[in-house]
């Protein structure tokens, strides 16, 4: 199986002023593409040659895991954004956020803290466990909650390549702008 880089569900300049065209050109068009191309090279002749990304995330180690997870993580990350997003959750997702975090604002505060305090590079995730409880998870490097039996709902990429062009070393400013892009209709559908 040959993996291909999916098109973004919006134009490269559609997320301005929160994420610039240049950031998306580099983040999606170079970093994300490199994970896809590297994965395609690594899986040839292995038991993962025809495996799904989810199988590789849960079963592979080393470079195959890293590139499969980064490919999946980036697809998931980019797909949650919209130029005119639904700004807040409603319905069952909102009820679950209120139940597990106290309020939507309390959830955002805890998620923001998780993204801001992750040491080095990685991802902050909102995920659902087998019992239906929502949890916030920090994952270093290519980490993905699927590996721990969790269902991912939302992620924030805190590798520097996600924000350095627009925000330099100001991760907190990037995370603040991240919330303006999240399309809660997408997250509700994942829930």
N, C-alpha and C positions, 0 to 999 in steps of 0.2 A: 504494500500500500504506500502510495506517495502522498504525503501531506502537503497541502498548499495553504498559503497565507490568505485568510478570508479578507474580503473588502470591508472597510469600515462601514457601519450603517449610517454614515453622515459624511458630508464633505470635509476635507482637511481643515478648512477654515471655519467650520460650523461651531466650534467650541470656544471661539474667541469671546471674551477676553480671558477666560479661565485657563485654557490651554491653547497655545498658538499653533498655527499651521506648521511652523518649524519644529515644534516639539513633536507633533504627530508624525511629521515626515521622518524624524529620527527614531522616535520610540516605536511606531508601528512599522514604518518602511525600512528600517535598518535593524534595530535590536530584535523586534518580534520576528522579522524575516530570517534573521540569523539563527534563531532557535529552530525554526521550521527546517531550514536547509541543513543545519547540523544534525537534527534528529533524523532526517531522511538518510543521511550518510551513515549514521551510527547503527540504524536498525537493520541494514542489509545483512542477510545471512544469520540473523538472530531469531530467537523465538518471538520477538516483538515485531517482526517484519510486517505482519498483518494484524497486529493487536490494536485495540482502541487506545486513545490517549488515557482514558480512565484506568485501563488495565496496566499500562506502563506506569502511571502514577502510583498505583497500589502495589505493584510487584517488582518493578525495576529498581536498580541501584545505580549509583554513579552518574556518568554522563547521560545515559539514556533517560534515567529518571529526571535529571536536571532539565534537559531540553524538552522532554515531553511535558513536564509540569509547567515550565515557563511558557510553552506554547499554549497550553490549556488556560493557565492563569491569565495571560494577556488577552486571549479571546474573551474570557469571562469579564475581565476588567473593562475592555473597550465596549462590549455590548451593553453595559449598564448605563452608558451615557447617552444623552440626547441634547440637542440644541435648545429645545423647549420641553424640559422634562416635567413629569408629574412631581411636584415639589415635596410631597409628603405622603407617607403610606396611609391607607385607610383599611377598613374591613378587618379581616382575620389577622393580617400581618400587624396592623397597628395594635390590635388587642394583645397579640403575643409579645410585641415590644414592650407594651405597658406592663404586662404580667411579669416579664423576665427582667426588665430594667427599671421599672417604676414609671417611666414616661418616654415619649419619643425623644424629647430633649435630653433626658438622662442617658438614653442609649447613644445619641450622637456625641455627647460629652465623653462617655466611656470608650467609644470606638475611636474618637479623635485622639484620646490619650494613648490608646494602644498603638495607633499608627505613628504618633509623634515620638513615643518612647521606645519603639523597636530599635535595638542597637544594630547598627550596620544596615544591610540591605535585606529586603523581604517584603512581607505582605501582612496587612491587617484584614481579618475576615469576620463577617457575620455568618454564622452557620447554625444549622439545626441538628440536634442530636436525635438518636433513635426514639427517645421519649417525646420528641416535639419541642423540647426546651431550646430557646435561642441562646447562643453563646458567642462571645467575642474571642477570637484566637489570633495570637501573633505567630507568624511562621517566618523563620529566617530563610534567606536565599530563595530556593524554588519551592519551599514548603507549601503543601496544599492540604486542607482538612479532609479531603477524600481518603487520604492515607490513614486517617484515624477514625474512619467510619462516620464522618459528619457530612451533612449536605450543605455545600456552600450556597450562600444567598447573595453576598455582596463582598467585594474586596477593594482595598486601596493599595496600589503599588507604591511602596516607599523605597524602591531602588532609585538612586539619584538620577538615572537616565529618564525617569518619569517626569521629573520637574526641573532639572538643573538649568535648562535653557531659559525657562521663564522665571524661575524663582531662585536661581543659584543655590545657596546653602540654606534657604529659608523653607525648610520642610513644613513648618507650621502654617505658613502662608499658602502653600500648595494644598494642604489638607483642608484649610478653610474654603478654598475655591472648589475643591473636589465635591463638596456638598451641593454646590450650585449646578452640577452636571448630572448627579445621580437621578435616574429616571425610576421613581418608585413603582411605576407600572411594571417595569421589567422585574424588579425585586419581588413584587407581589406574585407575578407569574411563576417565578422560581420557587416561591414559598409553597 
